Amino acid sequence: MKFRTEIEPLRTDLKIGYRNRILTLGSCFATHIADRLAAAKFHVVANPSGILFNPLSIARALHSYADPRPVTGDELGFDGELWYHFDFHGELSAPTAEEALQRMNRARQAGTEALRTADRVILTLGTAWVYEHNGEVVANCHRRPAAEFIRRRLGVTEIVEAFDRLFEGPLAGKQILLTVSPVRHLGDGLAGNAVSKATLRVAVEELTERFPQALYFPAFEILTDDLRDYRFYADDLVHPSTRAIDYLWERFVEALLDDEARQLLPEVEAIVAAAAHRPRNPRSESHRAFCRRQLERIAALPGIDFQRESTLFRQCIEINS
């Protein structure tokens, strides 16, 4: 008997390997995937401007990286405690304007470099609902009064046109992976969230039909239809649980990593886990031997950045010798 409808094994021409450079932008699901890629030692930069939820803010961030200009003081707002910018997440706000500008300009420079070097770009669209301030869609409302904003839902054409220009410009020559975030936006209401996700899904479908370098990964369908159970949500019933993210990562690996990366991944994960190991006696000969073995494993995997792990294992040997 079958009690669920599993997503069939995914087949895609887009592959990710250890030689690729990856930029991820979008909702917190993009951060989850980037965290897993980074932990597995892939070259990845995630959300330089902070988490971005709506498609137009993602597109705006990409344009700002492609044609960078310094963030200036007259673009900032002040809420009595922090200086903020409507194009950046609150994690980049600061108590002084000078510190906020430093953080935001460093973030923009990091985005510029990541976009320049990336050959794989992962974009996760979270919601089609947007908030406009003085006629401009904002990435984050920074807890400003609701009366300052106009709330509306983007249309499919508006989303597609925003990315049309990017795919033909700054993203030309790069492989693009599009996903719709499975995170539920309950603030929009269940009906509003459903319409939002449907809008995003149709927009993504149109983009993949227009641009052969763009492909879709069904993260949304995996969580809402394949798993389809509140057991796979966190306690807030909004975000995926750790088990769900583990499952999404497994499907991501099987669909998108190239053969070499899939073969190397278990060894890479074992070395990372070994670096996190806490020995019973750090000064024992057995622990020194353990560290030497890990350095030998690292030496057998050239081209993968184990700088942090190598430093830890060398320090272990040097301190105890």
Buried (B, 14 or more C-beta within 10 A) or exposed (E): EEEEEEEEEBEEEBBBBBEBBBBBBBBBBBBBBBBBBBBBBBBBBBBBBBBBBBBBBBBBBBBBBBEBEEBEEEBBBEEEEBBBBBBBBBEBBBEEEEBBBBBBBEBBBBBBBBBEEBBBBBBBBBBBBBBBBEEEBBBBBBEBEEEEBEEEBBEBEBBBEBBBEBBEEBBEEBBBBBBBBBBBBEEBEEEBBEBBBEBBBBBBBBBBEEBEBBBBBBBBBBBBEBBBEEEBBBEEEBBBBEEBBEBBBEBBBEBBBBEEBBEBBEBBEEBBEBBEEEEEEEEEEEBBEBBBEBBEBBEEBEEBEBEEBBEBBBEBBEEBE
